[in-house]
Amino acid sequence: MDLLGTGDYWLTRVLFQRGLAILYLVAFLVAARQFRPLVGEDGLLPLSEYAERAAFAERPSLFHAYPDDRLVGVAAWTGVGLAALAVFGVPYALGAYAAPVSMVLWAAMWVLYLSFVNAGRVFYGYGWESMLLETGFLAVFLGAGASAPPEIVVWLLRWVLFRNMFGAGLIKLRGDDCWRDLTAMDDHYETQPIPNPGSWFAHHLPDRFHRVEVLGNHVVELAVPFLYFAPQPYASIAGALTIGFQLWLMGTGNFAWLNALTAVQALATFDDAALSWLLPIEAPAVAPTPQAQSIVAFVVALLVLALSVRPAKNLLSEAQTMNRGYDPLHLVNTYGAFGSITDTRYQLVVEGTRETNPDEGDWTAYGWTGQPGPTDERPGQWAPYHLRLDWQLWFAAMRPRPGPRQRWLYRFLEKLLDADPATRSLLGDDPFGDDPPERVRVVRYRYRYTTPGERAETGDWWARERLGTYVPASDAADLERRQGRRGLGRY
């Protein structure tokens, strides 16, 4: 088949929609599992706090008027159901109703997930949340069935991908010196938020390979994105390079659905001819895009163009910011990742004791799900699943003491003292079960990977050094006082 293709995107739409639906499915499952213990009615950042303090116009959400755990559950599981319908391509089986049903289906998922993001605050403050919403918004207008998708929406998806990749490249060049002297990967695999089984091995690759990695990163993020807008086969080649790059990142770290979503976006660089050449599938003959659908897509393009002015200016600015939204609906955003690389890995370990006198206590550590804990515990594979508490623990550990953005930590400790089942469900290991400790404390450590020799001798993946106490031994009354003294307020 002629790889240059004719610009048809029916097969592109099918693969893109299935991939995006899988990520929506994961996102709603995460919400069903984690939203209530994190930011529900009695969460670490209670939902009522959002409803009372945030204006609906600034953070629109279904939970603004009804900050209720029952609605959270209904919204999350409805999202799971809708995403499953999209994964199995149900709208395509509905004949003449395929396009309108598809639009309603994708619009409903977008509204539901927007509600979680805008009410989730710090636990939903990641760039891939806005990216999923922006990408999901455009998916509303792709249509379904036997007609071709509006080509202008495919180009809008390439524009999202461009800002995603090029923004990540620019923030690195403008960030730490390690990106310019090609040493960033010397530390990245060790200090990244949540390592995976491949991270230890990637860290111990030769220094020369790490230099080539950084150089390759700059090429893929700074040069390749311009080819997204080139004719075929160059756009498809650029998309393939982007997907390959994301697969490497997925094999060496846990970044929730960031890499998978970027790979799904990159499918928009392939037309049907390219996909049929790469895969053993053929696109059927399709009807032209309905005129009404084309008009709607054109209006959407004008809206995106107008909203792109500020993000585009941000890309060109020396004071570039990353992962910022410019409207409450997250329609057009700025993106970026790892403008700075930390050279030391800090870890928080929460411990409890049943002794009332902390000096006499036999302290036992709780276990995290994704964050390193015991030194002989191999890092796990979690992405595209998102461990929201574990990510916030990584940020918190960078400070020697809790700051304003870690005010949730005190409530987390209070709930451990109460043996709260919802909070305990976020843990990887709960050594106390239904019989809670009398006191808890948080200890800060410095972690590093073991060398190959150390691992061969001990079997450990990590070596660690205790740095000091992050939160002193506390009962519930102590935690209450510490929040007041540090000006962290109540919930």
Secondary structure, DSSP 8 states (H G I E B T S, - for coil): --TT-----HHHHHHHHHHHHHHHHHHHHHIIIIIHHHHSTTSSS-HHHHHHHS-TTTS--TTTT---HHHHHHHHHHHHHHHHHHHTTGGGGSGGGHHHHHHHHHHHHHHHHHHHHHHHGGGG-SHHHHHHHHHHHHHTTS--TTB---HHHHHHHHHHHHHHHHHHHHHHHTS-HHHHTT-THHHHHHHSSS--TTHHHHHTS-HHHHHHHHHHHHIIIIIGGGGGGS-TTHHHHHHHHHHHHHHHHHHH---TTHHHHHHHHHGGG--HHHHHHHSS------B---HHHHHHHHHHHHHHHHHTHHHHHHHH-TT--SSEESSTT--SEE----SS--SSEEEEEEEEES-SSGGG---EE-B-SSS--STT------TTS--HHHHHHHHHHTSSS--GGGTHHHHHHHHHHTT-HHHHTT-SB-SSTTS--SEEEEEEEEEEE--HHHHHHH--SEEEEEEEEEEEEE-HHHHHHHHHHTT----
